[in-house]
Amino acid sequence: LPEGARVVASSPECEVEAFALGTHVFCVQGHPEFSDAMVSEMIDLKAQSGLPLDTAEKGRRDLQQHSVDAATYNKWSQICKDFLKTP
């Protein structure tokens, strides 16, 4: 982490899921703005472009197991919007 940064989200899989630095820097691991439909479409596009079938199928299974529900997606969206409003 950069000097002065504070961890604002973590999980068993990742010690630093998100961090903030002051009031103008907010970093997140991954892409909370991606919906399940977006990820599914990306998997399909990659599969059409040569991604091995077994890898694409694993991605689809993982997406089903770790699906982002609308409430979580909306919560992340609001967190990001609120952060951007902070003076």
PDB file of N, CA, C and O in Angstrom, chain B, residues numbered from 101:
ATOM      1  N   LEU B 101       0.821  -1.193   0.000  1.00  0.00           N
ATOM      2  CA  LEU B 101       0.000   0.000   0.000  1.00  0.00           C
ATOM      3  C   LEU B 101       0.864   1.254   0.000  1.00  0.00           C
ATOM      4  O   LEU B 101       1.950   1.268   0.579  1.00  0.00           O
ATOM      5  N   PRO B 102       0.386   2.288  -0.639  1.00  0.00           N
ATOM      6  CA  PRO B 102       1.117   3.558  -0.576  1.00  0.00           C
ATOM      7  C   PRO B 102       1.142   4.109   0.847  1.00  0.00           C
ATOM      8  O   PRO B 102       0.245   3.822   1.640  1.00  0.00           O
ATOM      9  N   GLU B 103       2.139   4.877   1.164  1.00  0.00           N
ATOM     10  CA  GLU B 103       2.235   5.473   2.488  1.00  0.00           C
ATOM     11  C   GLU B 103       0.987   6.311   2.764  1.00  0.00           C
ATOM     12  O   GLU B 103       0.577   7.120   1.930  1.00  0.00           O
ATOM     13  N   GLY B 104       0.393   6.115   3.925  1.00  0.00           N
ATOM     14  CA  GLY B 104      -0.783   6.870   4.320  1.00  0.00           C
ATOM     15  C   GLY B 104      -2.101   6.265   3.880  1.00  0.00           C
ATOM     16  O   GLY B 104      -3.162   6.765   4.252  1.00  0.00           O
ATOM     17  N   ALA B 105      -2.056   5.200   3.095  1.00  0.00           N
ATOM     18  CA  ALA B 105      -3.296   4.567   2.626  1.00  0.00           C
ATOM     19  C   ALA B 105      -3.913   3.742   3.744  1.00  0.00           C
ATOM     20  O   ALA B 105      -3.213   3.257   4.634  1.00  0.00           O
ATOM     21  N   ARG B 106      -5.227   3.588   3.688  1.00  0.00           N
ATOM     22  CA  ARG B 106      -5.919   2.747   4.669  1.00  0.00           C
ATOM     23  C   ARG B 106      -6.776   1.726   3.936  1.00  0.00           C
ATOM     24  O   ARG B 106      -7.445   2.048   2.954  1.00  0.00           O
ATOM     25  N   VAL B 107      -6.746   0.512   4.419  1.00  0.00           N
ATOM     26  CA  VAL B 107      -7.555  -0.562   3.845  1.00  0.00           C
ATOM     27  C   VAL B 107      -9.005  -0.307   4.227  1.00  0.00           C
ATOM     28  O   VAL B 107      -9.314  -0.087   5.398  1.00  0.00           O
ATOM     29  N   VAL B 108      -9.898  -0.336   3.236  1.00  0.00           N
ATOM     30  CA  VAL B 108     -11.322  -0.110   3.510  1.00  0.00           C
ATOM     31  C   VAL B 108     -12.170  -1.336   3.187  1.00  0.00           C
ATOM     32  O   VAL B 108     -13.366  -1.360   3.479  1.00  0.00           O
ATOM     33  N   ALA B 109     -11.552  -2.357   2.583  1.00  0.00           N
ATOM     34  CA  ALA B 109     -12.267  -3.612   2.314  1.00  0.00           C
ATOM     35  C   ALA B 109     -11.250  -4.736   2.191  1.00  0.00           C
ATOM     36  O   ALA B 109     -10.182  -4.565   1.604  1.00  0.00           O
ATOM     37  N   SER B 110     -11.602  -5.898   2.761  1.00  0.00           N
ATOM     38  CA  SER B 110     -10.750  -7.080   2.653  1.00  0.00           C
ATOM     39  C   SER B 110     -11.645  -8.307   2.653  1.00  0.00           C
ATOM     40  O   SER B 110     -12.840  -8.232   2.940  1.00  0.00           O
ATOM     41  N   SER B 111     -11.040  -9.431   2.326  1.00  0.00           N
ATOM     42  CA  SER B 111     -11.780 -10.693   2.317  1.00  0.00           C
ATOM     43  C   SER B 111     -10.798 -11.817   2.618  1.00  0.00           C
ATOM     44  O   SER B 111      -9.587 -11.596   2.628  1.00  0.00           O
ATOM     45  N   PRO B 112     -11.308 -13.017   2.863  1.00  0.00           N
ATOM     46  CA  PRO B 112     -10.398 -14.150   3.074  1.00  0.00           C
ATOM     47  C   PRO B 112      -9.511 -14.408   1.851  1.00  0.00           C
ATOM     48  O   PRO B 112      -8.394 -14.909   1.984  1.00  0.00           O
ATOM     49  N   GLU B 113     -10.014 -14.063   0.663  1.00  0.00           N
ATOM     50  CA  GLU B 113      -9.251 -14.305  -0.564  1.00  0.00           C
ATOM     51  C   GLU B 113      -8.218 -13.220  -0.853  1.00  0.00           C
ATOM     52  O   GLU B 113      -7.214 -13.479  -1.517  1.00  0.00           O
ATOM     53  N   CYS B 114      -8.459 -12.007  -0.358  1.00  0.00           N
ATOM     54  CA  CYS B 114      -7.577 -10.888  -0.686  1.00  0.00           C
ATOM     55  C   CYS B 114      -7.507  -9.928   0.503  1.00  0.00           C
ATOM     56  O   CYS B 114      -8.514  -9.354   0.917  1.00  0.00           O
ATOM     57  N   GLU B 115      -6.312  -9.770   1.033  1.00  0.00           N
ATOM     58  CA  GLU B 115      -6.122  -8.934   2.212  1.00  0.00           C
ATOM     59  C   GLU B 115      -6.511  -7.468   1.956  1.00  0.00           C
ATOM     60  O   GLU B 115      -7.003  -6.781   2.852  1.00  0.00           O
ATOM     61  N   VAL B 116      -6.284  -7.009   0.733  1.00  0.00           N
ATOM     62  CA  VAL B 116      -6.620  -5.629   0.383  1.00  0.00           C
ATOM     63  C   VAL B 116      -7.542  -5.650  -0.829  1.00  0.00           C
ATOM     64  O   VAL B 116      -7.081  -5.709  -1.969  1.00  0.00           O
ATOM     65  N   GLU B 117      -8.840  -5.600  -0.577  1.00  0.00           N
ATOM     66  CA  GLU B 117      -9.825  -5.535  -1.670  1.00  0.00           C
ATOM     67  C   GLU B 117      -9.999  -4.099  -2.141  1.00  0.00           C
ATOM     68  O   GLU B 117     -10.279  -3.852  -3.314  1.00  0.00           O
ATOM     69  N   ALA B 118      -9.832  -3.149  -1.217  1.00  0.00           N
ATOM     70  CA  ALA B 118      -9.958  -1.733  -1.553  1.00  0.00           C
ATOM     71  C   ALA B 118      -9.170  -0.923  -0.535  1.00  0.00           C
ATOM     72  O   ALA B 118      -9.025  -1.316   0.622  1.00  0.00           O
ATOM     73  N   PHE B 119      -8.662   0.222  -0.996  1.00  0.00           N
ATOM     74  CA  PHE B 119      -8.008   1.134  -0.074  1.00  0.00           C
ATOM     75  C   PHE B 119      -8.292   2.570  -0.488  1.00  0.00           C
ATOM     76  O   PHE B 119      -8.624   2.857  -1.639  1.00  0.00           O
ATOM     77  N   ALA B 120      -8.152   3.453   0.477  1.00  0.00           N
ATOM     78  CA  ALA B 120      -8.328   4.877   0.232  1.00  0.00           C
ATOM     79  C   ALA B 120      -7.053   5.588   0.669  1.00  0.00           C
ATOM     80  O   ALA B 120      -6.361   5.167   1.596  1.00  0.00           O
ATOM     81  N   LEU B 121      -6.774   6.667  -0.024  1.00  0.00           N
ATOM     82  CA  LEU B 121      -5.619   7.504   0.298  1.00  0.00           C
ATOM     83  C   LEU B 121      -6.146   8.930   0.347  1.00  0.00           C
ATOM     84  O   LEU B 121      -6.462   9.526  -0.683  1.00  0.00           O
ATOM     85  N   GLY B 122      -6.233   9.457   1.539  1.00  0.00           N
ATOM     86  CA  GLY B 122      -6.818  10.782   1.697  1.00  0.00           C
ATOM     87  C   GLY B 122      -8.279  10.755   1.291  1.00  0.00           C
ATOM     88  O   GLY B 122      -8.976   9.762   1.499  1.00  0.00           O
ATOM     89  N   THR B 123      -8.736  11.856   0.709  1.00  0.00           N
ATOM     90  CA  THR B 123     -10.134  11.942   0.295  1.00  0.00           C
ATOM     91  C   THR B 123     -10.296  11.956  -1.220  1.00  0.00           C
ATOM     92  O   THR B 123     -11.400  12.161  -1.725  1.00  0.00           O
ATOM     93  N   HIS B 124      -9.199  11.739  -1.948  1.00  0.00           N
ATOM     94  CA  HIS B 124      -9.290  11.827  -3.404  1.00  0.00           C
ATOM     95  C   HIS B 124      -8.850  10.574  -4.147  1.00  0.00           C
ATOM     96  O   HIS B 124      -8.922  10.531  -5.376  1.00  0.00           O
ATOM     97  N   VAL B 125      -8.395   9.553  -3.423  1.00  0.00           N
ATOM     98  CA  VAL B 125      -7.958   8.322  -4.073  1.00  0.00           C
ATOM     99  C   VAL B 125      -8.697   7.143  -3.450  1.00  0.00           C
ATOM    100  O   VAL B 125      -8.644   6.931  -2.239  1.00  0.00           O
ATOM    101  N   PHE B 126      -9.389   6.378  -4.296  1.00  0.00           N
ATOM    102  CA  PHE B 126     -10.104   5.178  -3.857  1.00  0.00           C
ATOM    103  C   PHE B 126      -9.797   4.086  -4.872  1.00  0.00           C
ATOM    104  O   PHE B 126     -10.124   4.227  -6.051  1.00  0.00           O
ATOM    105  N   CYS B 127      -9.178   3.010  -4.433  1.00  0.00           N
ATOM    106  CA  CYS B 127      -8.768   1.934  -5.335  1.00  0.00           C
ATOM    107  C   CYS B 127      -9.463   0.637  -4.941  1.00  0.00           C
ATOM    108  O   CYS B 127      -9.554   0.302  -3.760  1.00  0.00           O
ATOM    109  N   VAL B 128      -9.949  -0.082  -5.939  1.00  0.00           N
ATOM    110  CA  VAL B 128     -10.592  -1.366  -5.678  1.00  0.00           C
ATOM    111  C   VAL B 128      -9.937  -2.449  -6.520  1.00  0.00           C
ATOM    112  O   VAL B 128      -9.531  -2.223  -7.660  1.00  0.00           O
ATOM    113  N   GLN B 129      -9.847  -3.625  -5.925  1.00  0.00           N
ATOM    114  CA  GLN B 129      -9.344  -4.802  -6.621  1.00  0.00           C
ATOM    115  C   GLN B 129     -10.506  -5.370  -7.435  1.00  0.00           C
ATOM    116  O   GLN B 129     -11.607  -5.530  -6.907  1.00  0.00           O
ATOM    117  N   GLY B 130     -10.288  -5.663  -8.653  1.00  0.00           N
ATOM    118  CA  GLY B 130     -11.373  -6.188  -9.473  1.00  0.00           C
ATOM    119  C   GLY B 130     -12.192  -5.074 -10.091  1.00  0.00           C
ATOM    120  O   GLY B 130     -11.729  -3.940 -10.212  1.00  0.00           O
ATOM    121  N   HIS B 131     -13.392  -5.400 -10.475  1.00  0.00           N
ATOM    122  CA  HIS B 131     -14.260  -4.443 -11.161  1.00  0.00           C
ATOM    123  C   HIS B 131     -15.675  -4.525 -10.599  1.00  0.00           C
ATOM    124  O   HIS B 131     -16.525  -5.213 -11.165  1.00  0.00           O
ATOM    125  N   PRO B 132     -15.938  -3.829  -9.489  1.00  0.00           N
ATOM    126  CA  PRO B 132     -17.279  -3.899  -8.913  1.00  0.00           C
ATOM    127  C   PRO B 132     -18.351  -3.315  -9.821  1.00  0.00           C
ATOM    128  O   PRO B 132     -19.542  -3.545  -9.609  1.00  0.00           O
ATOM    129  N   GLU B 133     -17.933  -2.561 -10.833  1.00  0.00           N
ATOM    130  CA  GLU B 133     -18.910  -1.980 -11.755  1.00  0.00           C
ATOM    131  C   GLU B 133     -19.363  -2.971 -12.825  1.00  0.00           C
ATOM    132  O   GLU B 133     -20.279  -2.673 -13.592  1.00  0.00           O
ATOM    133  N   PHE B 134     -18.736  -4.141 -12.885  1.00  0.00           N
ATOM    134  CA  PHE B 134     -19.118  -5.163 -13.869  1.00  0.00           C
ATOM    135  C   PHE B 134     -20.297  -5.977 -13.349  1.00  0.00           C
ATOM    136  O   PHE B 134     -20.239  -6.543 -12.258  1.00  0.00           O
ATOM    137  N   SER B 135     -21.340  -6.029 -14.119  1.00  0.00           N
ATOM    138  CA  SER B 135     -22.480  -6.882 -13.764  1.00  0.00           C
ATOM    139  C   SER B 135     -22.195  -8.307 -14.241  1.00  0.00           C
ATOM    140  O   SER B 135     -21.268  -8.538 -15.017  1.00  0.00           O
ATOM    141  N   ASP B 136     -23.000  -9.252 -13.769  1.00  0.00           N
ATOM    142  CA  ASP B 136     -22.859 -10.640 -14.222  1.00  0.00           C
ATOM    143  C   ASP B 136     -23.016 -10.733 -15.740  1.00  0.00           C
ATOM    144  O   ASP B 136     -22.296 -11.481 -16.402  1.00  0.00           O
ATOM    145  N   ALA B 137     -23.960  -9.971 -16.282  1.00  0.00           N
ATOM    146  CA  ALA B 137     -24.185 -10.006 -17.732  1.00  0.00           C
ATOM    147  C   ALA B 137     -22.950  -9.530 -18.490  1.00  0.00           C
ATOM    148  O   ALA B 137     -22.609 -10.092 -19.530  1.00  0.00           O
ATOM    149  N   MET B 138     -22.280  -8.502 -17.979  1.00  0.00           N
ATOM    150  CA  MET B 138     -21.076  -8.003 -18.636  1.00  0.00           C
ATOM    151  C   MET B 138     -19.969  -9.056 -18.617  1.00  0.00           C
ATOM    152  O   MET B 138     -19.298  -9.282 -19.624  1.00  0.00           O
ATOM    153  N   VAL B 139     -19.786  -9.695 -17.463  1.00  0.00           N
ATOM    154  CA  VAL B 139     -18.733 -10.712 -17.341  1.00  0.00           C
ATOM    155  C   VAL B 139     -19.053 -11.905 -18.243  1.00  0.00           C
ATOM    156  O   VAL B 139     -18.165 -12.437 -18.910  1.00  0.00           O
ATOM    157  N   SER B 140     -20.304 -12.320 -18.262  1.00  0.00           N
ATOM    158  CA  SER B 140     -20.715 -13.433 -19.116  1.00  0.00           C
ATOM    159  C   SER B 140     -20.437 -13.121 -20.585  1.00  0.00           C
ATOM    160  O   SER B 140     -19.943 -13.970 -21.326  1.00  0.00           O
ATOM    161  N   GLU B 141     -20.758 -11.903 -20.994  1.00  0.00           N
ATOM    162  CA  GLU B 141     -20.502 -11.507 -22.378  1.00  0.00           C
ATOM    163  C   GLU B 141     -19.005 -11.496 -22.688  1.00  0.00           C
ATOM    164  O   GLU B 141     -18.588 -11.891 -23.777  1.00  0.00           O
ATOM    165  N   MET B 142     -18.199 -11.042 -21.725  1.00  0.00           N
ATOM    166  CA  MET B 142     -16.746 -11.052 -21.929  1.00  0.00           C
ATOM    167  C   MET B 142     -16.217 -12.475 -22.076  1.00  0.00           C
ATOM    168  O   MET B 142     -15.350 -12.736 -22.910  1.00  0.00           O
ATOM    169  N   ILE B 143     -16.738 -13.392 -21.266  1.00  0.00           N
ATOM    170  CA  ILE B 143     -16.320 -14.794 -21.376  1.00  0.00           C
ATOM    171  C   ILE B 143     -16.672 -15.325 -22.766  1.00  0.00           C
ATOM    172  O   ILE B 143     -15.858 -15.991 -23.407  1.00  0.00           O
ATOM    173  N   ASP B 144     -17.885 -15.026 -23.226  1.00  0.00           N
ATOM    174  CA  ASP B 144     -18.310 -15.478 -24.561  1.00  0.00           C
ATOM    175  C   ASP B 144     -17.414 -14.903 -25.651  1.00  0.00           C
ATOM    176  O   ASP B 144     -17.002 -15.624 -26.559  1.00  0.00           O
ATOM    177  N   LEU B 145     -17.109 -13.612 -25.569  1.00  0.00           N
ATOM    178  CA  LEU B 145     -16.250 -12.978 -26.578  1.00  0.00           C
ATOM    179  C   LEU B 145     -14.849 -13.580 -26.574  1.00  0.00           C
ATOM    180  O   LEU B 145     -14.264 -13.827 -27.629  1.00  0.00           O
ATOM    181  N   LYS B 146     -14.323 -13.811 -25.383  1.00  0.00           N
ATOM    182  CA  LYS B 146     -12.989 -14.419 -25.286  1.00  0.00           C
ATOM    183  C   LYS B 146     -13.003 -15.848 -25.838  1.00  0.00           C
ATOM    184  O   LYS B 146     -12.058 -16.270 -26.504  1.00  0.00           O
ATOM    185  N   ALA B 147     -14.075 -16.586 -25.558  1.00  0.00           N
ATOM    186  CA  ALA B 147     -14.185 -17.961 -26.073  1.00  0.00           C
ATOM    187  C   ALA B 147     -14.229 -17.952 -27.592  1.00  0.00           C
ATOM    188  O   ALA B 147     -13.641 -18.825 -28.231  1.00  0.00           O
ATOM    189  N   GLN B 148     -14.909 -16.987 -28.173  1.00  0.00           N
ATOM    190  CA  GLN B 148     -14.973 -16.867 -29.633  1.00  0.00           C
ATOM    191  C   GLN B 148     -13.629 -16.463 -30.234  1.00  0.00           C
ATOM    192  O   GLN B 148     -13.366 -16.695 -31.414  1.00  0.00           O
ATOM    193  N   SER B 149     -12.779 -15.851 -29.395  1.00  0.00           N
ATOM    194  CA  SER B 149     -11.475 -15.380 -29.864  1.00  0.00           C
ATOM    195  C   SER B 149     -10.347 -16.345 -29.533  1.00  0.00           C
ATOM    196  O   SER B 149      -9.174 -15.999 -29.673  1.00  0.00           O
ATOM    197  N   GLY B 150     -10.696 -17.566 -29.090  1.00  0.00           N
ATOM    198  CA  GLY B 150      -9.658 -18.556 -28.875  1.00  0.00           C
ATOM    199  C   GLY B 150      -9.399 -18.970 -27.447  1.00  0.00           C
ATOM    200  O   GLY B 150      -8.527 -19.806 -27.209  1.00  0.00           O
ATOM    201  N   LEU B 151     -10.117 -18.421 -26.484  1.00  0.00           N
ATOM    202  CA  LEU B 151      -9.955 -18.870 -25.105  1.00  0.00           C
ATOM    203  C   LEU B 151     -10.309 -20.353 -25.052  1.00  0.00           C
ATOM    204  O   LEU B 151     -11.364 -20.743 -25.554  1.00  0.00           O
ATOM    205  N   PRO B 152      -9.465 -21.185 -24.462  1.00  0.00           N
ATOM    206  CA  PRO B 152      -9.778 -22.614 -24.390  1.00  0.00           C
ATOM    207  C   PRO B 152     -11.148 -22.860 -23.765  1.00  0.00           C
ATOM    208  O   PRO B 152     -11.523 -22.200 -22.796  1.00  0.00           O
ATOM    209  N   LEU B 153     -11.887 -23.807 -24.321  1.00  0.00           N
ATOM    210  CA  LEU B 153     -13.244 -24.107 -23.875  1.00  0.00           C
ATOM    211  C   LEU B 153     -13.299 -24.428 -22.391  1.00  0.00           C
ATOM    212  O   LEU B 153     -14.207 -23.970 -21.697  1.00  0.00           O
ATOM    213  N   ASP B 154     -12.340 -25.209 -21.885  1.00  0.00           N
ATOM    214  CA  ASP B 154     -12.368 -25.559 -20.462  1.00  0.00           C
ATOM    215  C   ASP B 154     -12.177 -24.322 -19.577  1.00  0.00           C
ATOM    216  O   ASP B 154     -12.752 -24.242 -18.492  1.00  0.00           O
ATOM    217  N   THR B 155     -11.388 -23.380 -20.028  1.00  0.00           N
ATOM    218  CA  THR B 155     -11.183 -22.144 -19.278  1.00  0.00           C
ATOM    219  C   THR B 155     -12.457 -21.302 -19.274  1.00  0.00           C
ATOM    220  O   THR B 155     -12.833 -20.745 -18.243  1.00  0.00           O
ATOM    221  N   ALA B 156     -13.120 -21.212 -20.427  1.00  0.00           N
ATOM    222  CA  ALA B 156     -14.376 -20.466 -20.516  1.00  0.00           C
ATOM    223  C   ALA B 156     -15.441 -21.105 -19.627  1.00  0.00           C
ATOM    224  O   ALA B 156     -16.178 -20.401 -18.936  1.00  0.00           O
ATOM    225  N   GLU B 157     -15.522 -22.425 -19.642  1.00  0.00           N
ATOM    226  CA  GLU B 157     -16.510 -23.119 -18.815  1.00  0.00           C
ATOM    227  C   GLU B 157     -16.227 -22.908 -17.331  1.00  0.00           C
ATOM    228  O   GLU B 157     -17.155 -22.732 -16.542  1.00  0.00           O
ATOM    229  N   LYS B 158     -14.964 -22.924 -16.949  1.00  0.00           N
ATOM    230  CA  LYS B 158     -14.618 -22.654 -15.547  1.00  0.00           C
ATOM    231  C   LYS B 158     -15.038 -21.231 -15.187  1.00  0.00           C
ATOM    232  O   LYS B 158     -15.571 -21.003 -14.101  1.00  0.00           O
ATOM    233  N   GLY B 159     -14.810 -20.289 -16.070  1.00  0.00           N
ATOM    234  CA  GLY B 159     -15.235 -18.914 -15.817  1.00  0.00           C
ATOM    235  C   GLY B 159     -16.737 -18.809 -15.620  1.00  0.00           C
ATOM    236  O   GLY B 159     -17.205 -18.082 -14.744  1.00  0.00           O
ATOM    237  N   ARG B 160     -17.489 -19.532 -16.433  1.00  0.00           N
ATOM    238  CA  ARG B 160     -18.953 -19.513 -16.298  1.00  0.00           C
ATOM    239  C   ARG B 160     -19.389 -20.131 -14.962  1.00  0.00           C
ATOM    240  O   ARG B 160     -20.292 -19.619 -14.300  1.00  0.00           O
ATOM    241  N   ARG B 161     -18.740 -21.233 -14.573  1.00  0.00           N
ATOM    242  CA  ARG B 161     -19.063 -21.863 -13.281  1.00  0.00           C
ATOM    243  C   ARG B 161     -18.724 -20.926 -12.129  1.00  0.00           C
ATOM    244  O   ARG B 161     -19.510 -20.763 -11.196  1.00  0.00           O
ATOM    245  N   ASP B 162     -17.551 -20.316 -12.201  1.00  0.00           N
ATOM    246  CA  ASP B 162     -17.140 -19.382 -11.150  1.00  0.00           C
ATOM    247  C   ASP B 162     -18.113 -18.212 -11.054  1.00  0.00           C
ATOM    248  O   ASP B 162     -18.433 -17.754  -9.957  1.00  0.00           O
ATOM    249  N   LEU B 163     -18.577 -17.733 -12.192  1.00  0.00           N
ATOM    250  CA  LEU B 163     -19.530 -16.629 -12.190  1.00  0.00           C
ATOM    251  C   LEU B 163     -20.833 -17.034 -11.504  1.00  0.00           C
ATOM    252  O   LEU B 163     -21.420 -16.238 -10.770  1.00  0.00           O
ATOM    253  N   GLN B 164     -21.282 -18.252 -11.736  1.00  0.00           N
ATOM    254  CA  GLN B 164     -22.510 -18.730 -11.078  1.00  0.00           C
ATOM    255  C   GLN B 164     -22.319 -18.836  -9.567  1.00  0.00           C
ATOM    256  O   GLN B 164     -23.222 -18.515  -8.794  1.00  0.00           O
ATOM    257  N   GLN B 165     -21.136 -19.290  -9.154  1.00  0.00           N
ATOM    258  CA  GLN B 165     -20.869 -19.464  -7.724  1.00  0.00           C
ATOM    259  C   GLN B 165     -20.649 -18.135  -7.012  1.00  0.00           C
ATOM    260  O   GLN B 165     -20.934 -18.012  -5.821  1.00  0.00           O
ATOM    261  N   HIS B 166     -20.148 -17.148  -7.732  1.00  0.00           N
ATOM    262  CA  HIS B 166     -19.801 -15.857  -7.124  1.00  0.00           C
ATOM    263  C   HIS B 166     -20.594 -14.728  -7.765  1.00  0.00           C
ATOM    264  O   HIS B 166     -20.097 -13.614  -7.935  1.00  0.00           O
ATOM    265  N   SER B 167     -21.805 -15.029  -8.107  1.00  0.00           N
ATOM    266  CA  SER B 167     -22.669 -14.063  -8.763  1.00  0.00           C
ATOM    267  C   SER B 167     -22.840 -12.811  -7.905  1.00  0.00           C
ATOM    268  O   SER B 167     -22.940 -12.885  -6.680  1.00  0.00           O
ATOM    269  N   VAL B 168     -22.871 -11.672  -8.572  1.00  0.00           N
ATOM    270  CA  VAL B 168     -23.096 -10.413  -7.876  1.00  0.00           C
ATOM    271  C   VAL B 168     -24.576 -10.084  -7.979  1.00  0.00           C
ATOM    272  O   VAL B 168     -25.098  -9.837  -9.067  1.00  0.00           O
ATOM    273  N   ASP B 169     -25.239 -10.085  -6.842  1.00  0.00           N
ATOM    274  CA  ASP B 169     -26.662  -9.770  -6.849  1.00  0.00           C
ATOM    275  C   ASP B 169     -26.858  -8.267  -7.028  1.00  0.00           C
ATOM    276  O   ASP B 169     -25.931  -7.481  -6.832  1.00  0.00           O
ATOM    277  N   ALA B 170     -28.054  -7.887  -7.394  1.00  0.00           N
ATOM    278  CA  ALA B 170     -28.355  -6.484  -7.674  1.00  0.00           C
ATOM    279  C   ALA B 170     -28.085  -5.591  -6.469  1.00  0.00           C
ATOM    280  O   ALA B 170     -27.605  -4.469  -6.630  1.00  0.00           O
ATOM    281  N   ALA B 171     -28.386  -6.070  -5.268  1.00  0.00           N
ATOM    282  CA  ALA B 171     -28.179  -5.249  -4.072  1.00  0.00           C
ATOM    283  C   ALA B 171     -26.695  -4.936  -3.867  1.00  0.00           C
ATOM    284  O   ALA B 171     -26.336  -3.805  -3.539  1.00  0.00           O
ATOM    285  N   THR B 172     -25.841  -5.932  -4.059  1.00  0.00           N
ATOM    286  CA  THR B 172     -24.400  -5.713  -3.911  1.00  0.00           C
ATOM    287  C   THR B 172     -23.888  -4.772  -4.989  1.00  0.00           C
ATOM    288  O   THR B 172     -23.115  -3.856  -4.710  1.00  0.00           O
ATOM    289  N   TYR B 173     -24.322  -5.002  -6.218  1.00  0.00           N
ATOM    290  CA  TYR B 173     -23.920  -4.139  -7.335  1.00  0.00           C
ATOM    291  C   TYR B 173     -24.340  -2.697  -7.051  1.00  0.00           C
ATOM    292  O   TYR B 173     -23.551  -1.774  -7.250  1.00  0.00           O
ATOM    293  N   ASN B 174     -25.573  -2.498  -6.587  1.00  0.00           N
ATOM    294  CA  ASN B 174     -26.065  -1.154  -6.302  1.00  0.00           C
ATOM    295  C   ASN B 174     -25.326  -0.515  -5.136  1.00  0.00           C
ATOM    296  O   ASN B 174     -25.084   0.692  -5.131  1.00  0.00           O
ATOM    297  N   LYS B 175     -24.967  -1.335  -4.144  1.00  0.00           N
ATOM    298  CA  LYS B 175     -24.219  -0.815  -2.997  1.00  0.00           C
ATOM    299  C   LYS B 175     -22.848  -0.309  -3.444  1.00  0.00           C
ATOM    300  O   LYS B 175     -22.434   0.785  -3.061  1.00  0.00           O
ATOM    301  N   TRP B 176     -22.146  -1.100  -4.250  1.00  0.00           N
ATOM    302  CA  TRP B 176     -20.837  -0.682  -4.762  1.00  0.00           C
ATOM    303  C   TRP B 176     -20.968   0.579  -5.599  1.00  0.00           C
ATOM    304  O   TRP B 176     -20.152   1.493  -5.491  1.00  0.00           O
ATOM    305  N   SER B 177     -21.975   0.622  -6.415  1.00  0.00           N
ATOM    306  CA  SER B 177     -22.199   1.797  -7.249  1.00  0.00           C
ATOM    307  C   SER B 177     -22.388   3.037  -6.381  1.00  0.00           C
ATOM    308  O   SER B 177     -21.837   4.096  -6.681  1.00  0.00           O
ATOM    309  N   GLN B 178     -23.161   2.910  -5.311  1.00  0.00           N
ATOM    310  CA  GLN B 178     -23.406   4.049  -4.422  1.00  0.00           C
ATOM    311  C   GLN B 178     -22.139   4.441  -3.672  1.00  0.00           C
ATOM    312  O   GLN B 178     -21.876   5.630  -3.494  1.00  0.00           O
ATOM    313  N   ILE B 179     -21.351   3.467  -3.231  1.00  0.00           N
ATOM    314  CA  ILE B 179     -20.086   3.770  -2.546  1.00  0.00           C
ATOM    315  C   ILE B 179     -19.194   4.604  -3.451  1.00  0.00           C
ATOM    316  O   ILE B 179     -18.617   5.601  -3.016  1.00  0.00           O
ATOM    317  N   CYS B 180     -19.082   4.198  -4.708  1.00  0.00           N
ATOM    318  CA  CYS B 180     -18.234   4.937  -5.647  1.00  0.00           C
ATOM    319  C   CYS B 180     -18.773   6.344  -5.896  1.00  0.00           C
ATOM    320  O   CYS B 180     -18.006   7.307  -5.923  1.00  0.00           O
ATOM    321  N   LYS B 181     -20.078   6.463  -6.075  1.00  0.00           N
ATOM    322  CA  LYS B 181     -20.681   7.787  -6.300  1.00  0.00           C
ATOM    323  C   LYS B 181     -20.484   8.684  -5.089  1.00  0.00           C
ATOM    324  O   LYS B 181     -20.162   9.863  -5.234  1.00  0.00           O
ATOM    325  N   ASP B 182     -20.678   8.127  -3.881  1.00  0.00           N
ATOM    326  CA  ASP B 182     -20.504   8.923  -2.668  1.00  0.00           C
ATOM    327  C   ASP B 182     -19.056   9.382  -2.508  1.00  0.00           C
ATOM    328  O   ASP B 182     -18.796  10.512  -2.095  1.00  0.00           O
ATOM    329  N   PHE B 183     -18.125   8.501  -2.835  1.00  0.00           N
ATOM    330  CA  PHE B 183     -16.716   8.863  -2.733  1.00  0.00           C
ATOM    331  C   PHE B 183     -16.404  10.027  -3.663  1.00  0.00           C
ATOM    332  O   PHE B 183     -15.672  10.944  -3.291  1.00  0.00           O
ATOM    333  N   LEU B 184     -16.947   9.993  -4.850  1.00  0.00           N
ATOM    334  CA  LEU B 184     -16.685  11.062  -5.819  1.00  0.00           C
ATOM    335  C   LEU B 184     -17.287  12.390  -5.388  1.00  0.00           C
ATOM    336  O   LEU B 184     -16.812  13.446  -5.805  1.00  0.00           O
ATOM    337  N   LYS B 185     -18.328  12.353  -4.555  1.00  0.00           N
ATOM    338  CA  LYS B 185     -18.955  13.585  -4.082  1.00  0.00           C
ATOM    339  C   LYS B 185     -18.188  14.209  -2.911  1.00  0.00           C
ATOM    340  O   LYS B 185     -18.397  15.380  -2.595  1.00  0.00           O
ATOM    341  N   THR B 186     -17.301  13.439  -2.264  1.00  0.00           N
ATOM    342  CA  THR B 186     -16.587  13.921  -1.082  1.00  0.00           C
ATOM    343  C   THR B 186     -15.677  15.077  -1.465  1.00  0.00           C
ATOM    344  O   THR B 186     -14.886  14.967  -2.401  1.00  0.00           O
ATOM    345  N   PRO B 187     -15.792  16.215  -0.725  1.00  0.00           N
ATOM    346  CA  PRO B 187     -14.936  17.372  -1.056  1.00  0.00           C
ATOM    347  C   PRO B 187     -13.489  17.130  -0.695  1.00  0.00           C
ATOM    348  O   PRO B 187     -12.645  18.000  -0.908  1.00  0.00           O
TER     349      PRO B 187
END
